[in-house]
Structures are given as structure tokens and as C-alpha cells.
Amino acid sequence: MFRIEYINGSYLTDPGRVSAVSTVMPTLFFYRKMVSVIFRASSRAKHSVYGNNEWCGSSIDILRALESVGVKIEVTGTDNFTSLDGPCVFISNHMSTLETFVLPVIIQPYKDVTFVVKQGLVDYPVFRHVMRSRDPVTVGRSNPRDDLRSVLEGGTERLKAGRSIIIFPQTTRMPVFDPDSFNTIGVKLAKKADVPVIPIALRTDAWCNGRILKDFGRIDPSKRVHIAFGPAMSIQERGVEEHRRTVEFIKRKLEEWG
């Protein structure tokens, strides 16, 4: 399976992966590569020949495309999930499109995983075939009660089958972390399914949000990508303490990264 190798639970972009030519116009060069990856993946998924290995292949192609235009990617704490037996709920802040594309190759080779996503993503032109092949849990974001039911029922079903879940408990992608908008849906799911949670703190604003199309913003190689996994936590009682520790982990890491 396509994967990136970790040293002491960490990964850092090799400076040799940067293409001097691509750094002149990083946004243009990146999207040329990205479009090719997405159309190729969509075609395979449409014909039902897009499994976990192919998903990881697409993900690592996007990661390498980012690195080739000068984006440096640092991942830490992966031993917190690679050494964990059984499925878990990954709870993360949500900053840009980057994490949706890059997290699969970071996690999937070591722990089978899917996402909780907006319904719009499984209806998105071209990309919908890829997303549907991953059997995600979908939410509409228009009725919080229905969304909670969908996550608890659909997420528990997948977790009981051995598949971990990545969830972004924010209403939308945010360049600045707002704890007040970070709801408790992740710990509620973990509590119901009786699995641990693993917090993810990320800074991915090297892939900027677009003004016209939010998913397709400027690529800024001057900003390093940081992805950090925290220790696994079993949910006690209502999960209030685990939610607080998740929020504190994300806040602390973002402060460290400036």
C-alpha cells in the first residue's frame, strides 16, 4: 500500500522534493497536477476499481505535488494511532481543503478510516465518485438534530465494523481556531461506540481558501503545514473532560506553530 514512512512517529518533507521551476508559480503548477490526480481517481472510482490502496495513492500524489512547489509538511505524534489496537474517532480542527486530501495517506495505511463529510462533497462534480467510494458518514449541516443522529448511527456502524472515523466538529473551515464553534459530536460518537478519541491539531493554511471557489485558493509555500496527533483518550462519563483536553491540545499546538 502507498504510504509515508515515519521516524519516531514523525514525518518531515525532504528538501530534495522541491522543484525549483514549480516554485516560481506554485499555485499554477500545483493545480495542474491536482486536476490530473482527481480526474484519474474519479475515473477509477466511477468504475469501482478504487480501493484503499488507490485512495492512498491519490493522497500521496497530492502530498508530493504540494511538496514539489515548496510546501513543507511536518507530521508528528503518529505513534499515538499506529500503536493503538482497534478503531478510534479522530477529532480535528478544520482549516483548509488540504487535510481532506492529505490525511488519508497519513492514516489509512495504518488504520482503516473514513470521514464525516458534508452531503455536498458526495454530490461534488467529478470528486463525488471518489468520496462515495470511501463510504463516508454524510451530514446536511441544515438540521443539527438530524446531523447528530446521522453521525451517531452511521459512525457507530462503521466503528463497530472496525473502521475509524475522522470528524471536524466545526460548522465550516476556519483560518483561526474558535473553541466556541467546536462542538462535542466527536466525543459523543466515541462514547456511543465505546472507542477512544485521538485529537488532531493542524495548520494547513498553506492551501488558502479561495474567494470565489472556497476549495481552490492560492498555494503559499511560505507557510509550513503542521499536523499533530495527540494521545488516545477513553471517554469517561459524558466526555466533558476529553472534549476540553482535545480543545486544549489544538489550541496549544496552534500557539506553538505561531
WOVEN-V83888 format. One record per backbone hydrogen bond with DSSP energy under -0.5 kcal/mol. NH is the residue of the N-H (numbers start at 1). CO is the residue of the C=O. E is the energy in kcal/mol with one decimal. If there is no record, write none. Layout:
# WOVEN-V83888
nh = {NH:NH}
co = {CO:CO}
e = {E:E}
This chain:
# WOVEN-V83888
nh = {4:7:8:10:11:13:17:18:19:20:23:24:25:25:26:29:30:31:32:33:34:35:36:37:38:39:40:41:42:43:44:45:46:47:48:49:55:56:57:58:59:60:61:62:63:64:65:66:67:68:69:69:70:71:74:75:76:78:80:81:82:83:84:89:90:90:91:91:92:92:93:100:101:101:102:103:105:106:107:108:110:111:114:116:117:117:119:121:122:122:123:123:127:128:129:130:131:132:133:134:134:135:136:137:138:139:147:148:149:150:151:152:153:154:155:155:156:157:158:159:160:161:162:163:164:164:165:166:167:167:169:170:174:179:181:182:183:183:188:189:190:191:192:193:194:195:197:198:199:200:201:203:207:208:208:210:214:216:217:217:220:220:221:223:224:225:226:227:228:229:230:233:239:243:244:245:246:247:248:249:250:251:252:253:254:255:256:257:258:258}
co = {105:10:6:7:75:73:14:15:68:18:19:21:21:22:23:25:26:27:28:29:30:31:32:33:34:35:36:37:38:39:40:41:42:43:45:44:51:52:53:54:55:56:57:58:59:60:61:62:63:64:65:66:67:66:225:11:227:9:77:78:78:79:81:196:88:165:89:198:90:167:200:97:97:98:98:99:102:102:103:104:107:107:164:166:115:137:139:118:118:119:119:120:125:124:126:126:127:128:129:130:131:132:131:115:136:117:143:144:145:146:147:148:149:150:150:151:152:153:154:155:156:157:159:158:112:162:88:114:90:165:167:168:94:177:178:179:169:181:184:185:186:187:188:189:190:190:233:89:231:91:228:226:204:206:218:214:212:213:208:215:206:218:219:220:222:72:203:74:201:76:199:197:236:239:240:241:242:243:244:245:246:247:248:249:250:251:252:253:254:255}
e = {-0.7:-2.7:-0.6:-1.0:-2.6:-1.7:-2.5:-1.4:-2.6:-0.6:-1.5:-1.3:-0.6:-0.6:-0.6:-2.4:-2.5:-2.4:-1.8:-1.5:-2.9:-2.6:-1.2:-2.1:-2.7:-2.5:-1.9:-2.5:-2.8:-2.0:-1.8:-2.8:-2.7:-1.2:-1.8:-2.7:-2.3:-2.4:-2.1:-2.4:-2.4:-2.7:-1.7:-1.9:-2.3:-2.7:-2.0:-2.2:-2.3:-2.3:-0.8:-0.8:-1.6:-2.1:-2.8:-2.9:-2.4:-2.3:-1.9:-1.6:-2.5:-1.2:-1.0:-2.2:-0.6:-3.4:-0.6:-2.0:-0.5:-2.2:-1.1:-0.8:-1.1:-0.7:-2.3:-2.0:-0.5:-1.0:-2.4:-2.2:-2.2:-2.0:-1.7:-2.1:-0.6:-2.9:-2.6:-1.5:-0.7:-0.8:-0.6:-0.7:-3.0:-2.2:-1.0:-0.5:-2.3:-2.6:-1.4:-0.6:-1.2:-1.5:-0.6:-2.4:-0.5:-2.1:-2.5:-2.4:-2.0:-2.5:-2.6:-2.7:-2.6:-2.5:-0.5:-2.2:-1.3:-1.9:-1.8:-2.7:-2.7:-0.9:-1.7:-2.6:-3.0:-0.5:-2.0:-2.4:-2.8:-0.5:-0.7:-0.8:-2.8:-0.6:-1.6:-1.3:-2.4:-1.0:-2.0:-2.1:-2.3:-2.4:-2.3:-2.4:-1.0:-2.1:-2.6:-2.5:-0.6:-2.9:-2.7:-2.8:-1.8:-0.9:-2.8:-1.6:-0.6:-1.7:-0.8:-0.5:-3.3:-0.6:-0.6:-1.8:-0.6:-3.0:-2.1:-2.3:-3.0:-2.3:-2.9:-2.4:-2.5:-2.3:-2.2:-2.3:-1.9:-2.4:-2.5:-2.2:-2.1:-2.6:-2.7:-2.2:-2.4:-2.1:-2.2:-2.2:-0.5:-0.7}
